[in-house]
């Protein structure tokens, strides 16, 4: 039988992972836009 606290941790983990993935995804978009801007400024 699982400890209730442990169960809460297991239930929260996917939400934390989704948050990290969406943060990383947003960071990638920002990096891509910065690269495009630098490329545009260089021309």
N, CA and C atoms as a LAMMPS dump frame, in Angstrom:
ITEM: TIMESTEP
0
ITEM: NUMBER OF ATOMS
129
ITEM: BOX BOUNDS ff ff ff
-5.0000000000000000e+02 5.0000000000000000e+02
-5.0000000000000000e+02 5.0000000000000000e+02
-5.0000000000000000e+02 5.0000000000000000e+02
ITEM: ATOMS id mol type element x y z
1 1 1 N 0.843 -1.208 0
2 1 2 C 0 0 0
3 1 3 C 0.882 1.265 0
4 2 1 N 0.509 2.215 -0.836
5 2 2 C 1.294 3.448 -0.943
6 2 3 C 1.01 4.409 0.2
7 3 1 N 2.038 5.095 0.601
8 3 2 C 1.931 6.194 1.558
9 3 3 C 1.15 7.328 0.863
10 4 1 N 0.144 7.922 1.499
11 4 2 C -0.629 9.003 0.847
12 4 3 C 0.252 10.153 0.357
13 5 1 N 1.276 10.503 1.119
14 5 2 C 2.175 11.583 0.701
15 5 3 C 2.91 11.209 -0.581
16 6 1 N 3.316 9.944 -0.658
17 6 2 C 4.012 9.449 -1.834
18 6 3 C 3.063 9.488 -3.036
19 7 1 N 1.816 9.149 -2.819
20 7 2 C 0.826 9.162 -3.894
21 7 3 C 0.645 10.584 -4.433
22 8 1 N 0.591 11.573 -3.537
23 8 2 C 0.463 12.969 -3.968
24 8 3 C 1.656 13.366 -4.837
25 9 1 N 2.839 12.93 -4.42
26 9 2 C 4.052 13.246 -5.173
27 9 3 C 3.966 12.656 -6.585
28 10 1 N 3.527 11.411 -6.678
29 10 2 C 3.381 10.737 -7.975
30 10 3 C 2.354 11.47 -8.846
31 11 1 N 1.267 11.91 -8.235
32 11 2 C 0.217 12.614 -8.972
33 11 3 C 0.706 13.977 -9.479
34 12 1 N 1.561 14.641 -8.706
35 12 2 C 2.047 15.968 -9.099
36 12 3 C 3.146 15.922 -10.155
37 13 1 N 3.897 14.842 -10.184
38 13 2 C 5.064 14.766 -11.069
39 13 3 C 4.76 15.104 -12.532
40 14 1 N 3.733 14.525 -13.169
41 14 2 C 3.458 14.851 -14.569
42 14 3 C 3.203 16.342 -14.79
43 15 1 N 2.523 16.995 -13.847
44 15 2 C 2.25 18.428 -13.975
45 15 3 C 3.56 19.215 -13.961
46 16 1 N 4.477 18.813 -13.092
47 16 2 C 5.788 19.47 -13.013
48 16 3 C 6.538 19.271 -14.329
49 17 1 N 6.508 18.049 -14.844
50 17 2 C 7.196 17.752 -16.097
51 17 3 C 6.602 18.552 -17.251
52 18 1 N 5.274 18.657 -17.286
53 18 2 C 4.622 19.448 -18.335
54 18 3 C 5.058 20.904 -18.244
55 19 1 N 5.146 21.419 -17.016
56 19 2 C 5.583 22.799 -16.814
57 19 3 C 6.993 23.013 -17.345
58 20 1 N 7.891 22.069 -17.045
59 20 2 C 9.275 22.177 -17.509
60 20 3 C 9.338 22.108 -19.029
61 21 1 N 8.557 21.205 -19.624
62 21 2 C 8.572 21.061 -21.075
63 21 3 C 8.053 22.321 -21.749
64 22 1 N 6.955 22.886 -21.231
65 22 2 C 6.405 24.088 -21.851
66 22 3 C 7.371 25.258 -21.681
67 23 1 N 8.075 25.3 -20.524
68 23 2 C 9.069 26.357 -20.299
69 23 3 C 10.209 26.221 -21.311
70 24 1 N 10.686 24.992 -21.499
71 24 2 C 11.784 24.744 -22.439
72 24 3 C 11.334 25.071 -23.861
73 25 1 N 10.082 24.724 -24.189
74 25 2 C 9.526 24.999 -25.512
75 25 3 C 9.489 26.506 -25.763
76 26 1 N 9.027 27.266 -24.746
77 26 2 C 8.978 28.721 -24.88
78 26 3 C 10.385 29.288 -25.047
79 27 1 N 11.336 28.719 -24.302
80 27 2 C 12.725 29.169 -24.382
81 27 3 C 13.265 28.945 -25.8
82 28 1 N 12.934 27.817 -26.409
83 28 2 C 13.363 27.51 -27.778
84 28 3 C 12.799 28.524 -28.76
85 29 1 N 11.528 28.883 -28.586
86 29 2 C 10.892 29.87 -29.464
87 29 3 C 11.607 31.212 -29.338
88 30 1 N 11.892 31.618 -28.105
89 30 2 C 12.594 32.884 -27.875
90 30 3 C 13.969 32.858 -28.54
91 31 1 N 14.702 31.743 -28.373
92 31 2 C 16.033 31.621 -28.986
93 31 3 C 15.944 31.72 -30.505
94 32 1 N 14.964 31.071 -31.09
95 32 2 C 14.783 31.095 -32.54
96 32 3 C 14.477 32.514 -33.011
97 33 1 N 13.643 33.231 -32.271
98 33 2 C 13.298 34.6 -32.653
99 33 3 C 14.51 35.517 -32.551
100 34 1 N 15.323 35.318 -31.518
101 34 2 C 16.542 36.125 -31.364
102 34 3 C 17.494 35.869 -32.532
103 35 1 N 17.643 34.603 -32.923
104 35 2 C 18.51 34.268 -34.06
105 35 3 C 17.989 34.924 -35.333
106 36 1 N 16.669 34.88 -35.55
107 36 2 C 16.08 35.505 -36.734
108 36 3 C 16.337 37.009 -36.727
109 37 1 N 16.202 37.621 -35.553
110 37 2 C 16.411 39.058 -35.418
111 37 3 C 17.863 39.417 -35.733
112 38 1 N 18.814 38.64 -35.206
113 38 2 C 20.238 38.89 -35.477
114 38 3 C 20.528 38.739 -36.968
115 39 1 N 19.94 37.727 -37.576
116 39 2 C 20.128 37.484 -39.005
117 39 3 C 19.572 38.657 -39.811
118 40 1 N 18.399 39.133 -39.413
119 40 2 C 17.735 40.243 -40.084
120 40 3 C 18.555 41.526 -39.925
121 41 1 N 19.113 41.743 -38.718
122 41 2 C 19.928 42.936 -38.466
123 41 3 C 21.247 42.885 -39.238
124 42 1 N 21.783 41.688 -39.43
125 42 2 C 23.068 41.527 -40.118
126 42 3 C 22.975 41.846 -41.607
127 43 1 N 21.791 41.741 -42.19
128 43 2 C 21.643 41.967 -43.631
129 43 3 C 21.646 43.449 -43.992
